[in-house]
Amino acid sequence: MNDTRPDPNAAPDELGDLLRYWRDVRGMSQLDLSLEAGVSQRQISFIESGRSVPGRDTLLTLAQTLEVPLRERNALLLAAGYAPVYSEAPWNAQEMHGVIRALERVVRQHEPFPAIVMDRHWNVLMTNDAAPRFFGCFIDMAARQGPRNMLHLIFDPQGMRPFVDDWDTVSRNLLQRVYHESVGHAVDAGTRRLLDELLAYEDVPRDWKTHHGARTTPTMPVIPIGFVSGGVVLRYFSMVTTVGAPRNVAAQELRLECMFPADDETEARHRQLLAAHEKHR
C-alpha cells in the first residue's frame, strides 16, 4: 500500500465517524479544531461527512491536535486508506531494547519496595523481586495463573482484596484511576472491558464515578492504599512513570508504578515483613 495515496477501497464514512468521535472526546467543535490545527472548517466538515479524504499529513495534524493515542492514530490512517506510521511491535521487541533496559534499572533500584511495569490495561509485564515477595507475604502468588493483572490481583476475593484496608475508598479510587489515567485520557474497548470485569466482583461500590468522599488524614498529601498484616495497616502510595515523547505504540502504553511507604512505621514494618517471609520460605 502506498503511504502517500489513500486506498480507494477505504470507507470514508468510517474515517468521518472516527474523527467526529475524537473531536467529541476532546470537547472540540469543528471550528475549534480548525483554529487549533490550521485546517479549514470546510475540509473538516467534508471529512466527517465522507465527502473527501484528507492527505496523510493533514490527517496526522488533526490527530495530533486532538491528542489521539498512537494506536488510534494508526486506526485513523487505516480508515483513510493509508499505511500505519507508528510501530505496533510488542513491548519487548528489539526496537524497545533501550527503553526496557532503562525500566530494568529503575525496578531493580527500587528494591526493597515493589515496582511494576504494566501495559495500558494494567497487565503486568515486568516487576522487581520485591513485588512478588511483598504480595507473597499475603497470598500464594505461585497459585495465580498468568498473565497477571494488577487490578484483578487487588479486587479478587481470592487475591489481595481481604487484606485491603478501607476497601470502599481504595476501590473507588482505583476505578477512577482506570477511567481517568487511560492512554490519551480516552477509554478504549479494553479499558471498558477491564472496568466491567472489576465491577463484577462483589462489594465494589457502584457510585465510584461520582463519589468524592475519600477518607485520609489531614496531613496526607495522597490517598494511600493500606494492606493489613498481623492486625497492622501498612500504607503505601504510588508514583507512576511513563515514557517521554514516545514514537511507537508500546512505548506510549507502558507505565511504571513504584510503591513507596507512606510513613516511617510502614517502611520499618515492610522490611520486617519481607525478612520474615524469606526466613520461612
N, C-alpha and C positions, 0 to 999 in steps of 0.2 A: 504493500500500500504506500502510495506517495505521501510524504509528510506535508507537502505544501498545497495539495489539491484535495478537496473533500471527496469522499466516496459517494458516487451518485446513488448508491443503494441505501445510504443512511436516511433515517427518518427524521426530517426537520422538526416534526411535532414533538418528538422525544427531547430534542435539544431545547426547544422552546419551553417545555414543561420543566426541565431541569433548571434552566436559567431563572425561570419565574420562581421556582421553589427556593433557590438560594437567595434571590432577592427578597422573598418573603421572610426567610430565616433571619436575614440581616435587617429587616425592617426598612428597606430602601424602596422608594418609588423609582419608576423608570427615569424620572428627571434627576433624582438624587444620584443614581448610578451613572447617568450620562455626565453629570458635572464632575463626579469623582474620577471616572475612568477616561474622560475625554473622548467618549464615543457618542455620536448623536442619538438623541432620544428616538428619533425616527428609525434608526437602524436597530436599536434595542427592541422597539415595538415589532419591527419586521421579523427579527429573530424569534421572538416569543410567539408570534402568530404563525410561524412556519413559512413565511413568505420569502425568507432569504437565509443563507448560511454564511456566517462571517468567516473572514480569513483566520488562520490559526493564531496569528499574533494578536488579533483583536479579541478572539475568544479567551486567550490566556490573560490578556489585560483585564477583561471583565471578571475572570475567575480570581485573579489576584486582588482586584478591588473588593470583591465580595469575600475575600479570605476563605476561599473554598479549600478544604484539605487536599493534599496532593493526590490521594487515591481517587477522590471525587473529581478532581480536575481531569484525570485520565478518562473518567466516565463521560465528562462533558466533551472531550476531544473525540472519543469513540462515537458519541451520539451525533457529532458533526461530520463524521466520516474520516477523521484524522487518526494517525497512529498515536498512541500514548507517548508522552515525552518523559515521564517520571518512572524510574525503575521500580518494579514491584517485586524485586528479588527478596528472598526471605531474610529475616533479621540477622542470621548467622552466615550469610553469603560472603564470598571473598571481598566484595566491594565494601563490606561493612567492617572489615578487619580492624581498621584504626579505631572506629567507634567501640567495637567490642573490647579491644584491649584497654581502652580508657575506662569502660564500665567495670571490667575485671579489676582494675587497680582500685577504683573507688569502693566497690563492695568489699574487697579484701581489707582495705584500710579502715573500714567502718567497724571491724571487729572490736569488741565482743557484742555489738548490737546488730540486730537484723537489718540487712539491706537486700532489696528485692527488685529485680528488673522485670517489668511486665509489658505486655502489648496493650493496645487501646481498649481491650475488653478485660483487662486485669488477669489475663493468663500469665502464669509465672514462667519466665524464660531463663532466668539466672538468679542465683542467690549466693550470699557468702555462707560460710559454715555456720555462722551464728543463727541464721534464720531457722533452719530445720531443727537445730539444737534447742532453740528457745521454744518453739511450738511443740517440740517433742517432750518438753517438760510437762505438758498438759495432756497430750493425746499421742496415740501411736501413729506417727506420720508415715511409717512404712506400710500401714494398712490402707492408706488412702491412695487410690489409683490415679495415675496421671492421665492427661496433663492436668496440672494443678491450677486452680483459680483462687486468687487471694480472697475474693469476696465470698465465694462458696465456702471456703475454709472458715470464715468468720461467722456466716449466717447458719451453717449446717448444725442442727442439734447434735449430730454425731461428731462435730468438729469442735471449734473454739466457742461456739455460742454459749454453752453452760458456764464458761469462765469469764464472760464479758460483763463487766460492771456497768450499771446504769444503761441497760440494753436499749430502752426507748430512745434515749438521746443519741447513743452511738449509732444505732441502726438508721435513724433519721438522717444523721449527719453523713453517713456513708452513702446512703441512697441519693442524697443531694449532691454529693461529690461525683457520683457516677453520672448524674444528669448534667451537671454544670462543667465538669472537667473533661468531658468528651472532646476528642480531637476537633479543633476548629469550633468548639462550643456548639456543635451540631450533633444531635442524637441520631446515629445511624441505625440500621436494622439490627446489627449485632448488639448495640447498646440497649435497644428496646427489648431484645430477647433476654439479655442479661438481667435487666430490671424485672421482667416478668418472672424469671426463674427465682430471683431473690424474694419477690413478693409472694411467691408460692409457699415459702416456708411459714411455719406457724409463728405467731407472736411478732409479726412485723407490722409496725404502725402504718395505717393507711393514710394518715394526714401528713406524710413526710414532705410533700411539696410545699405545704403552707405553714407548717409548724416552725416557730422561731423561738421556742422557749428552752433552748439548750441550757442545761444547768452546769455551771462551773464556778470556781471560786473567783472572787473579785480581782485577785491579783494574777490569775492565769490568763496569759495573752492568747492562748489557743484552746480549742476543745480537745482534751486528751482522750485517749482510749485506754481504759483500765482493764487489766486481767487479774482475776482473783486467784491467788496461790497461797494455800495454807491459811486462809482467813485474812490475808493481807492483800490490798489492792496495789498492783504495780501500774503506774501511769506513764504512758508514752505519748509523744507527738511525732508527727512525720514531717520530713522535708522532701518535696518532690522536685526532681530534676528532669528536664527534657533537653534534647539536642538542639543547639542553636543553629539557625539558618539551614535546616535540612533540605537536601536536594533529591532524596528518594523517599519512597513511602515508608519503608521500615524505620528509617532514621526519625521521621516525623512522629511515628506512632509509639516509639519506645518511651518508657517512663521509668525512672529510678526512684524508688521510695526508700528512704532511710529512716529507721525508727530511732528516736532518742529518748532517754529517760526524762520525764517531766520535772523531776526533783531529785535531790541528793539521796533520799531514802530509797527511791526506786532504783537508782544506779547501784547502790550498795547491795540491795536485795537481788537485783538482776545477776550480778556477778556471783553471789552466793548460790542462786538457783541453778545457774549453769554448772558451777563447780560440783554441786550435789548430784546433779543429773549425770555428769560424766563419771562420778565416783561409783554410781550404782548401775552403770551400763554393763 
